[in-house]
Amino acid sequence: MSRVGVRRRSAVLVAVLVLALGGCGLVSGSPMTDDVKPGTVGRGLPLKGAQLTVTSKEFTENIILGQIMGLVFKAAGATVVDKTNIQGTIGAREAVRTGAADGMYEYTGTGWITHLGHEKPIADEHKQWEAVRDEDRANGLVWLPQSALNNTYALALNAANEKKYPVRSLSGLAALLKKDPGAVTLCLENEFVTRNDGLPGMAKAYGMDIPAGNIRKMSAGVIYTQAARGDACTFGEVYTTDGRIKAMGLTVLADDRHFFPNYNAAPEMNAAAMRKHPQIAALLAPVTKALDNTVAQELNRKVDVDGEDPHEVAKQWLLREGFIKEG
């Protein structure tokens, strides 16, 4: 999920992508062939005869969400083409905007900051969604109600360090830093260290003066490993819905001053597709409502830790929740 809103660069990339979408077509897709039928959603087959295409970005969580959307449409009677796993945030959005795809799950913070070019996030989750929904109408996009799934930044520590330093929030971390600066060592991604919605902004919001020597820069995957070990760093940068948090026994610190932007997942639909198939809103509403960080961590873990297929993970969750049934 991109966190940076650089309007000029995005405009250039959009122009290139529009040419690519128009000239060469989107990434190759394939029909969903699952034999599924309505459970608690899709009764009466409200999408019977419809032909819909779903898409996603290329990371685990977003692929799973794209599969969830497609399977719901399939159970409701639609013929569904799976064009998930598009590289890059802008490419997936452009697919939906141009009609090369009909919908995806996008994140409100990404919409507000990356796509719409705003620098300052909106602290209230619902107001953030409303602002994105209202402004993106002009771009031919319809944002359906958001989920509680909020894939944002956080800092986490392992059980041993949690016991040693009983810190539960970023305010507590700031207090520990003043009391014992050497106790606060951080494993962070390079980008997080320089971004205003990363370390500099967090330090300012919480009054932290972090010595440069306390910061260890590394890739995201290594951060989880190092935070779990707890020797190279006491605290590591994580994403709140990552399945490795629970799998590695990490505890996430509360952002008690609500500094980090909200990245709530919500269906982002092509406006023409919604005019043609307004039933989509009612179909996705209960499914989206059931998505939260606990669910996301579980589903992401099944793929990233256990090696399961994203499509099957999405399907089994929908079956377990009763949203769809086997045909």
Phi, psi and omega in degrees: 000121179289142180247000190251134177254095179244096191301316184295314180296321179297321181298318178296314180297321179298316180299317179296316183292323178299318177298318181294319181293322182284323186272321187246351183084165179285175176304151183299138179241172179218150180289144172282123185253009182300139175268086181236157180221170183299145168249250176278348174239152176087009181296138184085002178049061183296345179252017180302128181090348180283147174241114187232147179241130177250153180220176177195170169282186190263004181261158192313303185301316183290327175297315179301316180296323176296321177294321177301312180300312182298318181292325175296315178298318180298314180295334180273006173107358183278155165273123189241132173256130182264108175238043177283172176074043174276136182287125173094145179296316185291322180299316180294316179298316181296327176300317179288316183299319183276350181091003174293337171223158183264337181188164177200171168263123178242172183249135186300319179296323177294318178299314185289315187269308186284308187276323182263354169080017179276145181267327185259120178288165177258126189294321182283125185301314183292319179293326175299313179297316180300318181296317178295313180305312185291317183285328184281351176302324181294342180264009179075028182237139179245123177261116175277164186309143185283165173262172173279350178297114184234096184272078182244182180286156172198168170247144183221160178218162182276174185296321181295316180288329176297321178290321181288319180238094185289069180258130182244348185214170177291331174294321176295324177296319179298321179293319178297321180299320179289322182284318185215080185306325182292342181283341185258089173250140189236132170261119188223153172288152180305316183295320182299327182294333186250347186280144178294332177266016177244227186300311182302315180292320179297315181299320180292316183296327184254006178065040181264135173244090188267119177300140181302327181290348180272358185253128176246121181266134181196172180286161186302315183297322180291327180302314181299317180297315182290322178295323178293323177289317174079012180258315179292330179208150178277324184233141180233148177285129180225168169257136193295341180255008183290132182294341180286342180301307181287319183298327182261006176070035181267149176247130183271134176281139179288137174272076191290346175257007175053050179282312187292142180299155175276130176238066179281133179284136179211149176294127175249113189244150172293131186298321180295321178296323179290325177294323181283326184228070181296345179297340182304322183301312181290328179294316186276338186306306182291330179292313179298320181298331182280350182274125174217184184294325179295315178298314182298317178299319179296312182292318178297321179298320181301326180274307189283330182257315184270348176078022180279164182280132182303322180296315180292324177298315179297316182296314182295326177294315179298321178293316181297322180280351178083008180292323176229168177228159174294144181288000000 
